[in-house]
């Protein structure tokens, strides 16, 4: 059956580029106008776009195309005199699990490799499209830091506590564990504790809170949200962790134990820092339009130093949040902790790469230097893995940070049926507290395929099977 073109038939940037529109600010204005078509079909709209491109002076008073015509009049379509050119012959980079990675993520990584400050890059098998650097993107730069290369949820991390409790403890104390997890966690964008319920931690005395007025004014919000979790894919869950053999480093004998796994980041503190310094970077780093979200700060500049301090504060704050959650739940359990492991992503590190100091951005990627421990989760129904890095230089000593999405949030909400999700969770014996359809297990890639694609990067030392999962249930997206 032939589709009828309507005013809702989409127009994208490629349609306009094909007409001759340059990839700069004028393209953004044109696409914004497309949201208000006023009854035009796609064909009619494209014809108008071509006319405006040829004779913008004729549309200076047009109710739909006025702003676009003014943009041409003001020269917004022309290259900026101070625009930083991209490298037209970038270095190649390794892609792990390429067959599972969407085109949008590949395009974003290709663009990041063209930055004049880029030294090397790698794309992890859980990669998918994000803002600036793709999620799953690893980028090494020379003395420059990219706020959107770090991400919005600065220092987001995984934290694991392995308890000296047998696997049978879970079934025997299911209701008690549910009560403990509900009582000692709080989720959602903007959510926090008040008054006597506020947590305390040495992070609140960190002198980096005095960096500038912006950071200082975020201290109260940071205090109220201390020990809470964000929205989106953040979780607190009980599960069973299986060691197939003794682990000498962790001093854990072979066996299966009850464990607590958490995933969350720096909450409103990190999000505000990311938003502010991304704007600053775009003001001082004039990249071509298509690369604006990769705007960077020189680490020798005042702005770069400020962001570096703020990023590290947000990372330490995220760690403090996990520490408080684990302390509360461990105290409620009254159990002995055999081992704790923590790793973070959405961060930038100063590291050596081929005998040169570089800034390594890991946007949704796990550090995997030789011997370094990390946790790579699957989904609500798929196992996660406790891993030890192999220190592979090609991947810039990195691995995936999870399974990665195969459905966008919107796609998952529109296409998945809640009763089917419930049946699926029931088949796996999962107790779910909170979460929306956008976090359904089927929205994620196959974790086994992801792990197979990175066997050169990490060794698996234990397998974590989720059993009881708590997530935000208010539509929050702080992830």
N, C-alpha and C positions, 0 to 999 in steps of 0.2 A: 504494500500500500504506500503510495507516494505521500511524503510529508508535505504539509502546507506551510509555507513560510509565514511567520507572524512577527509582531513587534517584539516578541520574546526570544526569537531566534538569536543566539549569542553572536556578538562581535568581539574578537580578541585583538591583541596587539599585532599579531601576524597579519591580520586582515588589513590593518592600517599601514603597516610597514610595506605591504605589497602595493599600496597606492602611492608610496613615496614618502610616507611620514618618517621623520628621523627618530631614532631611539633616544629621545631626550625628554625634557619637561613637557614639551608640546604633546607628546604621545599620552602622557598621564592625564592631561587636560581633556584630550579627545575621548579617552576611555571613560572618564568621569561623566562627560556629557551624555555618553551612550546610555547611562542609567535613566535618563529622562528623555526617552525617544518621542514622546507625545504622539504616538500612533504610527510612526514610521516603521516599515518593515526593514529587515536587514539590507535588502537590495537598495531600497530608497535611502536608507541612512548612509550607506557606503557611497552612493552617488552624491549626496550632500557633502560628505567628507572630502570627496575629490574636488568638488566645486570650491569649498573653502580653501583647500590647499592651493588651488590655481588662482583664486581671486578673493582673498580674505577681506578686502575692502568692501565687498558687496554684502558682507554679513555682520558688519559692526553694530547693527541695530536689530539683528535677528534674535528672537526670544530664546531659541535653542542654542544657536552657534555663536552668540555674541562673545563669550569668554574665550572661545577658541580663536576667533578672528582677532581679538585683542592680543592674544598670545603671539600670533604671527606678526601683528603690527609692532609689538614690543620686542621682537627678535628672540623670543624664547626658543625658537626652532634652530637657532644658530649655535654653533659650538661656543662654549664659554672660553674667554681668553686665557683663564688660569686653569683650565680643565687638565687633570692629570691623565696622560695617555695610558692605555692598557698595553700589556705585552702581547703582541700578536703571535708570538711563537713561544708559548708556555712549555714548561717541562711536562713530560708524561707523568702519570701517577697511577698507582695500583688500585684496582677496584675489586673488592672481595664480594663474591656472590652477585655479580653484575646482572645475571638473568632475573634476579628478584627485585631489582632497583628501578623505580619509576623514572621516566624521562626527565621530569622536572628537577629531580635531585641531581641527576647527571649534568644538566645544564647549569645548575647553580654551582656545582663543584668545578666545572670547566671554566666558569667565569671567575671564580675565586683564584684559580691557578694563573689567571692573567694579571693579577694585581702586581704592580712593580715591586712590592715588598715581599712577595711570595718566594719562599725557598723550596718547599716541597709540600706534597699533599697526599692524602689517602682517603678512600671511601669505604666505610664499613658495610657489612652485609645487611644491617638493619636500616640502612639509609632511606630517608624519604624527604620530601620537600619541606622547607621551613622558611625562615626569613634570613636573608643574607646567606650565610653558610648553611648547607643542608644539615638536617639532623643526621648524625652518623658521619659528618665530615670532620677530617683532621687536617689542620693547615699550620705549617711552620712558616713564620715570617721573620724578617730581619728588623729587630728593634721597633716593631709596630704592633699595636693591639687593636683588634676589631671588636667593638662592643657586641655587634650582632653575630660575630664569630664565636663569641662566648655564649650568648643566648640571653633570653629574658630571665629565666629562673637560674640565676648565678649560683654555682656550687651545688646544684641538685645532686643528690647522692643516694647510694644504697647503704644500709647498715644491717648487719646480721648479728644476732646473739644466739649461740648454741647452748642449750640448757642441759644439765645433767639429769634429764628426765627421759624415760623410754618412750617409744612411739605409742605404746598403749595408753599413755597418759592423756593423749588428745581425746579419744573416744570416752574414756572414763570420766573426764572432767569437762566435756564439751560446753555445757551451760555456764559453768564457772568461767571458762576461758572467754566466752562471749561477753559475759558481764564485765570482765577485766578489760577487754579491748574497747568496749563501748565507753566505759567509765573513764579511761585514761587517755583517750584520743579525741581530737577535735579537727574537723575538716572544712575546707571550702575557702574560696577567695574572700578576703576581708574578715574572715572569722578570727577571733582571738579570745583570750581570757581577760577578765576584769577583776579589779579589787583584790580580795584575798586569794583568788584562784590563780593569780599571775605566778609564773615560775620565776626562779632566780638562778643566775648563772654568771660566772666571771666574765663572759663575753660582753655584758652590759657595761663593764668598766674598761673596755678596750679603748685606748687613746685614739684609735682610728675613727671613733665616733666624733672626734673633734676636728676632722679633716677640713670641713667647711660647713657653711650654714645648712646646705641641703642635707648632708649626712646627719648633722646634729639634730635637725628637725624630724628625722626618721626614727630617733631612738625610742620615743614613746610607742610608736607602732610596733617596732621590733620587740619591745618588752611585752606588749599585749599578745603578740603572736608567737612568742617563744614557747616551744614545745608543742606546736600545732602543725598540721599538715595542709598542703594546698589542695587544689581541685584537680580536674583532669585525670591523668594516669597515676596520681600519687596514691599510695596505699600503706596500710599497716596490716600485716597478716601473720597468723600462726601457720606453721607447716611442719613437715617432717623432713629432716636432712639426713641423707644416707651416705656414710663413708664406707666405700667398698674395701678399704684397707686402712691400717693405722696411718695417721698423719703425724710424723715426728715433729714438724715445725709447730703445729698447733697443739701438739700433745693430746690428740683425741684418738682413742682406740676405735677400731672398726666397729660399725654399728649404726643404728638409726635413732635419732634424737628429736625431741621437740625443739623447734627454733622459732625465733621472731625475726621477720624481715620487714624493713621499712624503706619507703622511697618517697622523698620529698626534698624541697630546696629552701631557698632563702626568703620565701613569702613576699610580702609587700616591699620589704627592704630591697631585695634584689631586683624586683620588677621596676621600682622607681629609679634605682641607679642605672639600670639598663636603658630605660627610656630617656633619661636625661642625657647620658653620655653618648647615646646614639645620635641625638640631635646635635650635640656639641661636635661630634666627629663629622657629621654631614656639613657643618658650617666651616670647619677648618680644612676639610679634605674634599676637594672638588673633583670627584670621580664622574665619569660619564653616567648618564641617567640610569642605564640598565644595571650599573654596579653600585648605586648609591647606598644600598643597604650593607655594603661591605666597606663603608667609610672607616678609616683607621686613624689612630692617634699615635704620634711619635712618642716613644717612652721617655725621651729626653725633654719633652714639652711639659709645661705646667698641667695641661689637661690630661696628658697621658699618665703622669705621676699620680694625679688625683684619682683617675679611674682605676689604676693598678691597686692603690690602697683600698678604694671602695670595693673593688671586686674581691680582694682578699678578706676584707671584713665580712662581706656577704657569705663567702664560702665558710668562714669560721662560725658565723651565725647559724648557717644551715646545719653544720656539724653539731652545734650546741642543741638545736631543736631535736635531732635524733637522739642525742645523749639523754635528754630529759625524758623522751618517750620511752626509751629502753630502761632507764632507771625506774620510772613509775611502774611499768609493767612487770619488771623483774621483782620489784619489791612486793607487788600484789601477788605474784606467783610464789614468792618465798623460795625460789629455786637458785641453785648454784650455776653460774655462767662458766661453761667450759672454755669458750673462745668468743671473741668479738672481731668482726671484720668490717671495714668501711672503705668505700671508694667513691670518688665523685667524678662528675662530668660537667658540661657547661662551664668550662673554666679555661684559664690559660696558664701555662707553666713556662719557666725559663729552663731550658734543657739544652744538652749538647747534641747536635746532629751533624755527622761527618766533620767532626772537630771544629764546629762553629756553634756559638751560642745563638739559639733561636727562641722565638716565642711560639710554643705549641698550643694551638686552640683545639680543644676537643669538645665539639658541639654534639652532645649525645654520643660520646665515645669513651670507653673505659681505658685508663692507663694500664699498660701491659708490659712494663719493663721486666727484665728477667727476675723471676722470684717474687714479683709483686702480686699480692692477692687481690681479687676482685669478685664481684657478684654480678652475674648476667641473668636477669629474670626473663621468664617466658610470658605467660599470661595467667589469668585466674585459674585456668585448667591445665596449663602446660608447665612443666618443671622449669626451675631456674638452676643455675650452675655456679658453684663456688670454683673459681679458676685461679691458676697461677700463671703469670705472664712468662712468655718465652723471650721477650726482648727483641722481637723482629724489627730490624731497622727499616725495612721497606714500608711497614705500616706505621712508621714513626712511633714504635712501641705502644701500639693502641689496639683495642678490640671493640666489638660492638657493645652498646650499653643495654641491650635487650633484644627482643624479637623484632621490633619495628612494626609500624602500621602498614597494613595492606589496603585498608579502607580509610578514607577521611572520616572525620567525626560526622560531618553532614551525611555522607553516604551511608554510614552505619546506622544513623538514626532513621533515615528514610527507608532503608532496605531490610533491616532486621526486625524480626517479630519477637516481642518480649516473651511470649509463651514458649517459643522455640529456644530462646536463650535460657529460660528457667529450666527447661527439660535437659538442656545440654549441661548446665551446672549441676543439676541433680544426678546426672549420669556419672559425674566425676566426684560426687560427694562433697561439693563445695558449699559452705555456708557463706553467703554474701550479705554484707551489711552496707547499704548505700549503692552507689554507682549507677550510671545511666547506660542506655543502649550503645552509646559511643565507645564504651570501654568493654564491650562484649568480647569474649575470647576470639570469635571469628573475625574480628576487626584487625587481628594481628597476624603477622607472618608465622610460618612454621618454625619454631625455635630450633628444631633438629636440623633443618636446612641451613639456618643461620650459623649454627655451631659447626656444621660440616664445612662451611665456607671459610672458617677461620681456625681450622685445626693447626695451622702453622703459627698461630699467634698466641694461643693459650693451651694449657693442660687442664682438664677437668679433674678436680680432686674430690668433689662431693656433689650430690644432686638434691635440690630442695623441691619438695612437692607441696604446693599451696593446699591448705585445708579450710581456713577461715579468713576471709578477706574483708577489710573495711576500706571504703572509699567515700569521697564526697558524693552526696546525692542531691545537691542543689543547683546543678548546672554549671558549677565553677570550672574555670579553664586555666587555673594558675599552674601550668605545667611546662 
